[in-house]
Amino acid sequence: MKPNIRPARPLFSSGPCAKRPGWSPEVLKSALLGRSHRSAAGKARLAEVINLTRELLRLPEGWRVGIVPASDTGAVEMALWSLLGARGVDVMAWESFGGDWVNDVVKELKLKDVRTFNAPYGSLPDVTQASPDRDVVFTWNGTTSGVCVPNGDWISDRREGLTIADATSAAFAMDIPWPKIDVATFSWQKVLGGEAQHGILVLGPRAVARLESYTPAWPMPKLFRMTKGGKLVAGIFEGETINTPSMLCVEDALDALKWAKEIGGLSGTMARSKANLDAVAAWVAKSSWAGFLAATEATRSCTSICLKITDPWFQGRDAAAQGAIIKRATAMLEKEGVAYDLGAYRDAPPGFRIWGGATVEKADVAAVLPWLDWAYGAARDEMRASAH
Ligand SMILES: Cc1ncc(COP(=O)(O)O)c(C=O)c1O
């Protein structure tokens, strides 16, 4: 039986994520279009984004925020290329994006003194193995597995190395202990529901000290350059972007940040995301066929909520058949117009992924879950029938 309640907004993609409730293109009407981003008005707009970000994330004194090119990937790679190589590096990975950073460190930067700690989809490596003497690169929330670090207790306050966290699907939804984080990156397109292509780079004082005392052995593209004559280019962290930003995206980010402030700031955005996870958890507790991919409750993401199929019949199929069932179910949901983009990531175990970031309404998450029951059941029945 098809459920009779439909999500008001069937948008569950993990990026670009749903715009904030109530968003319309109208919010962009006062964007500073056709003007230079280096004009006083342009710089003021960029500085407002930076200041609001700092305020809402409750960054400590001395932590800087820069708007950088190429979305979260750009921000992460800018950090890796600029900071690594000064000491040994520990890289932790437990899903696709973390794997990309391992690849960057090992195969592209070709650093010699590297230890990698990998875990399969659903698990977290033993993060306590990270050495305080070494730099540590990790993903706060693994978007493709729905596994996040539960906290930063494993990071030493007396560390010598830097902590570099890809926090793109964590920022604004999870509690990040900033004094333990020397570098964090994210983009507007995730929890804030902003537009893609601009990255945010958060630098703590120890990362700045590294930048000013260490020059990597490799050439640095202009897009990554944060120092000049051995000094930090402070303007980058005040709105003087390295290259031209989209002032339309900047306006949209401002709208998202103002909305976040209106709903209670970080507490508000975190609570909305947690409510979405709670809705899924209540459903999983009663489900006969689905479970969390994250093996441990404390590591369950409240943003990229990844579900595996526990149904023994499904478990007995091969990977191709499993993939086909999920594909069929997601196609049915799309055709009904009740849920878009909630198939698991292509490299992850076949299953579903519901984005639960702050811009998604709990009522929509609650409404889509019975549709998942319907679509999975229908796809399985079809597959069974065609096997006979
Ligand atoms: C953990 C993680 N890192 C990096 C990225 C890449 O982000 P972007 O496409 O914004 O560069 C994503 C995108 O989903 C992600 O989830």
Ligand as a Chemical Component Dictionary entry (heavy atoms), coordinates in Angstrom:
data_LIG
# 
_chem_comp.id                   LIG 
_chem_comp.type                 NON-POLYMER 
_chem_comp.pdbx_formal_charge   0 
_chem_comp.three_letter_code    LIG 
# 
loop_
_chem_comp_atom.comp_id 
_chem_comp_atom.atom_id 
_chem_comp_atom.alt_atom_id 
_chem_comp_atom.type_symbol 
_chem_comp_atom.charge 
_chem_comp_atom.model_Cartn_x 
_chem_comp_atom.model_Cartn_y 
_chem_comp_atom.model_Cartn_z 
_chem_comp_atom.pdbx_ordinal 
LIG C1 C1 C 0 33.371 14.478 3.298  1  
LIG C2 C2 C 0 33.401 15.173 1.985  2  
LIG N1 N1 N 0 34.537 15.702 1.548  3  
LIG C3 C3 C 0 34.614 16.351 0.374  4  
LIG C4 C4 C 0 33.514 16.499 -0.421 5  
LIG C5 C5 C 0 33.646 17.236 -1.716 6  
LIG O1 O1 O 0 32.979 18.427 -1.563 7  
LIG P1 P1 P 0 32.839 19.487 -2.738 8  
LIG O2 O2 O 0 32.145 18.784 -3.843 9  
LIG O3 O3 O 0 32.041 20.558 -2.092 10 
LIG O4 O4 O 0 34.210 19.912 -3.097 11 
LIG C6 C6 C 0 32.290 15.985 -0.029 12 
LIG C7 C7 C 0 31.100 16.095 -0.882 13 
LIG O5 O5 O 0 30.097 15.456 -0.680 14 
LIG C8 C8 C 0 32.240 15.315 1.207  15 
LIG O6 O6 O 0 31.089 14.811 1.635  16 
# 
loop_
_chem_comp_bond.comp_id 
_chem_comp_bond.atom_id_1 
_chem_comp_bond.atom_id_2 
_chem_comp_bond.value_order 
_chem_comp_bond.pdbx_ordinal 
LIG C1 C2 SING 1  
LIG C2 N1 SING 2  
LIG C2 C8 DOUB 3  
LIG N1 C3 DOUB 4  
LIG C3 C4 SING 5  
LIG C4 C5 SING 6  
LIG C4 C6 DOUB 7  
LIG C5 O1 SING 8  
LIG O1 P1 SING 9  
LIG P1 O2 DOUB 10 
LIG P1 O3 SING 11 
LIG P1 O4 SING 12 
LIG C6 C7 SING 13 
LIG C6 C8 SING 14 
LIG C7 O5 DOUB 15 
LIG C8 O6 SING 16 
# 
